Amino acid sequence: MATFGYARVSMAPAKSRKAQHVDNQVQRLLADGIPEENIYVDDGRSGELRSRPEWDKLLTVLRKDDVLVATKLDRIGRSLVNLVDVVNVLAERGVQIRMLDQPIDTSSAMGKFFFQVMAALAELEASLTRERTLEGLAAAKDRRGGTLPVRGPSVKPDQIETAKMLAVNHPEMSAARIAEVIGVSRATLYRHVDVVALRQGTKPNGRT
């Protein structure tokens, strides 16, 4: 069992303010007793970005019974839907999360109940987003008088490397779960990473 910390700050108007903000998160994680070598920091990375290199590295080292600590929930999730996906993936791997600024600890009954409520809200948000997207596409199609071209989702190299590491080091994770963690669809994952071939040809690395 080990405890890991994660800090993230997006680009701020003033560089000094950004540095102070991320340093504050790190200092609080250190004060909580987390070893410096177990703290991962994405500095200048928006939560909306799919590619967060240090977050991706952290996902590859978390093991069963580990604890992930951050100052707030918005540090670890890009959106409500993504946050629920991340928490569910970590829960399936036996990893708990704890927030310093919010009364959230998934090892407690109240913490689990909180995320059940969050999951329901995330499902509602996803449903509303799908409805708005379909309505927008239908309106655009009517205006153009034909079908719209569909752009394939872009995948960054960091995401591909993270997916490969998760596939090799965590054989218990399904391809669908790996896709959720890196923020792409399962079909997109399959186009870029052969999960089955990786697992057949490589033995997972254990953390000592």
C-alpha positions as CSV (number, residue, x, y, z in Angstrom):
1,M,0.0,0.0,0.0
2,A,1.3,3.5,-0.9
3,T,-0.1,7.0,-1.0
4,F,0.3,9.2,-4.1
5,G,-0.5,12.8,-4.7
6,Y,-1.5,14.7,-7.8
7,A,-1.4,18.4,-8.5
8,R,-2.4,20.3,-11.6
9,V,-2.7,23.9,-12.6
10,S,-3.7,25.3,-16.0
11,M,-2.2,28.3,-17.6
12,A,-2.7,31.5,-15.5
13,P,-2.5,35.1,-16.6
14,A,0.6,35.6,-14.6
15,K,3.4,33.0,-14.5
16,S,4.2,33.8,-10.9
17,R,0.6,33.2,-9.9
18,K,0.6,29.9,-11.7
19,A,3.8,28.8,-10.0
20,Q,2.5,29.8,-6.6
21,H,-0.8,27.9,-7.2
22,V,0.8,24.6,-8.1
23,D,3.5,25.0,-5.4
24,N,0.7,25.5,-2.9
25,Q,-0.9,22.2,-3.9
26,V,2.4,20.4,-3.7
27,Q,3.2,21.8,-0.3
28,R,-0.2,20.7,1.0
29,L,0.3,17.2,-0.3
30,L,3.7,17.1,1.4
31,A,2.2,18.3,4.6
32,D,-0.3,15.5,4.4
33,G,2.6,13.0,4.6
34,I,3.0,12.1,0.9
35,P,6.6,11.4,-0.1
36,E,7.9,13.9,-2.6
37,E,8.8,11.1,-5.1
38,N,5.1,10.0,-5.0
39,I,3.7,13.4,-6.1
40,Y,3.0,13.9,-9.8
41,V,2.5,17.4,-11.2
42,D,1.1,18.7,-14.5
43,D,2.0,22.4,-14.6
44,G,0.2,24.4,-17.3
45,R,-2.1,21.6,-18.3
46,S,-5.8,22.4,-18.6
47,G,-8.3,19.9,-17.3
48,E,-9.9,19.9,-20.7
49,L,-6.7,18.5,-22.3
50,R,-6.7,14.8,-23.0
51,S,-2.9,14.7,-22.8
52,R,-1.6,15.2,-19.2
53,P,1.8,13.4,-19.1
54,E,2.3,13.2,-15.3
55,W,-1.3,12.0,-14.8
56,D,-0.8,9.4,-17.4
57,K,2.4,8.2,-15.6
58,L,0.5,8.1,-12.3
59,L,-2.2,5.9,-13.7
60,T,0.5,3.3,-14.6
61,V,1.9,3.0,-11.1
62,L,-1.2,2.9,-9.0
63,R,-1.9,-0.5,-7.5
64,K,-4.5,-2.2,-5.4
65,D,-4.8,-0.6,-1.9
66,D,-3.0,2.5,-2.9
67,V,-4.5,5.9,-2.1
68,L,-4.6,8.9,-4.5
69,V,-4.8,12.3,-2.9
70,A,-5.5,15.7,-4.5
71,T,-6.7,19.1,-3.2
72,K,-9.9,19.1,-5.2
73,L,-11.9,16.8,-7.5
74,D,-11.4,19.1,-10.5
75,R,-7.7,18.4,-10.4
76,I,-8.2,14.8,-11.5
77,G,-11.1,15.0,-13.9
78,R,-11.7,16.8,-17.2
79,S,-15.5,16.8,-16.7
80,L,-18.1,15.3,-14.5
81,V,-18.5,12.3,-16.8
82,N,-14.8,11.8,-17.1
83,L,-14.4,12.1,-13.3
84,V,-16.9,9.4,-12.7
85,D,-15.2,7.1,-15.2
86,V,-11.8,7.7,-13.6
87,V,-13.1,7.0,-10.1
88,N,-14.9,3.9,-11.3
89,V,-11.7,2.6,-13.0
90,L,-9.6,3.3,-9.9
91,A,-12.3,1.6,-7.7
92,E,-12.2,-1.5,-9.8
93,R,-8.4,-1.6,-9.3
94,G,-8.8,-1.2,-5.6
95,V,-7.4,2.3,-5.5
96,Q,-9.1,4.8,-3.1
97,I,-9.2,8.6,-3.5
98,R,-9.2,11.4,-1.0
99,M,-9.6,15.1,-1.4
100,L,-8.0,17.6,1.0
101,D,-10.4,20.5,0.4
102,Q,-13.6,18.4,0.2
103,P,-15.0,15.8,2.5
104,I,-14.4,13.0,0.0
105,D,-12.9,9.7,0.9
106,T,-14.0,6.7,-1.2
107,S,-13.0,4.3,1.6
108,S,-15.9,5.6,3.7
109,A,-19.6,4.8,3.2
110,M,-20.4,8.5,2.7
111,G,-17.7,8.8,0.1
112,K,-19.2,5.9,-1.8
113,F,-22.7,7.4,-1.6
114,F,-21.4,10.7,-2.9
115,F,-20.0,9.1,-6.0
116,Q,-23.2,7.2,-6.6
117,V,-25.0,10.6,-6.7
118,M,-22.2,11.9,-9.0
119,A,-22.6,9.0,-11.3
120,A,-26.3,9.7,-11.7
121,L,-25.6,13.3,-12.5
122,A,-22.9,12.3,-15.0
123,E,-25.3,10.0,-16.8
124,L,-27.8,12.9,-17.0
125,E,-25.2,15.3,-18.3
126,A,-24.1,12.8,-20.9
127,S,-27.7,12.2,-22.0
128,L,-28.3,16.0,-22.4
129,T,-25.0,16.4,-24.3
130,R,-26.0,13.7,-26.7
131,E,-29.4,15.2,-27.3
132,R,-27.9,18.7,-27.9
133,T,-25.3,17.2,-30.3
134,L,-28.0,15.3,-32.3
135,E,-30.1,18.4,-32.5
136,G,-27.2,20.5,-33.7
137,L,-26.2,17.9,-36.3
138,A,-29.8,17.7,-37.6
139,A,-30.1,21.5,-37.8
140,A,-26.7,21.7,-39.6
141,K,-27.8,19.0,-42.0
142,D,-31.0,20.9,-42.8
143,R,-29.1,24.1,-43.5
144,R,-26.5,22.3,-45.8
145,G,-29.0,20.1,-47.5
146,G,-26.9,16.9,-47.1
147,T,-24.9,14.8,-44.7
148,L,-22.0,16.2,-42.7
149,P,-18.5,14.9,-43.0
150,V,-17.4,13.1,-39.9
151,R,-13.9,13.8,-38.5
152,G,-12.1,11.0,-36.7
153,P,-11.0,11.8,-33.2
154,S,-7.3,12.8,-32.8
155,V,-5.1,10.7,-30.5
156,K,-1.9,12.2,-29.0
157,P,1.3,10.1,-28.6
158,D,1.1,10.4,-24.8
159,Q,-2.3,8.8,-24.9
160,I,-1.1,5.9,-27.0
161,E,1.9,5.3,-24.7
162,T,-0.3,5.4,-21.7
163,A,-2.7,2.9,-23.2
164,K,0.1,0.6,-24.0
165,M,1.5,0.8,-20.5
166,L,-1.9,0.1,-19.0
167,A,-2.5,-2.8,-21.3
168,V,0.8,-4.4,-20.3
169,N,1.0,-3.6,-16.6
170,H,-2.7,-4.0,-15.8
171,P,-4.1,-7.2,-17.5
172,E,-7.2,-6.9,-15.3
173,M,-8.3,-3.7,-17.2
174,S,-10.5,-4.2,-20.2
175,A,-9.9,-2.3,-23.4
176,A,-13.1,-0.4,-22.8
177,R,-11.7,0.8,-19.4
178,I,-8.4,1.7,-20.9
179,A,-10.2,3.8,-23.5
180,E,-12.2,5.6,-20.8
181,V,-9.1,6.4,-18.8
182,I,-7.2,8.0,-21.7
183,G,-10.3,9.8,-23.0
184,V,-11.1,8.1,-26.3
185,S,-13.7,5.6,-27.6
186,R,-13.0,1.9,-27.7
187,A,-13.0,1.9,-31.5
188,T,-10.4,4.7,-31.5
189,L,-8.2,2.7,-29.0
190,Y,-8.4,-0.4,-31.3
191,R,-7.2,1.7,-34.3
192,H,-4.0,2.7,-32.5
193,V,-3.2,0.0,-29.9
194,D,-3.4,-3.8,-30.3
195,V,-4.2,-4.6,-26.7
196,V,-4.4,-8.4,-27.2
197,A,-1.1,-8.6,-29.0
198,L,0.6,-6.5,-26.3
199,R,-0.7,-8.8,-23.5
200,Q,0.3,-11.9,-25.4
201,G,3.8,-10.8,-26.0
202,T,4.7,-8.9,-22.8
203,K,4.6,-9.9,-19.1
204,P,3.2,-7.2,-16.8
205,N,5.7,-5.4,-14.5
206,G,5.1,-5.5,-10.8
207,R,6.0,-2.7,-8.4
208,T,8.3,-3.6,-5.7
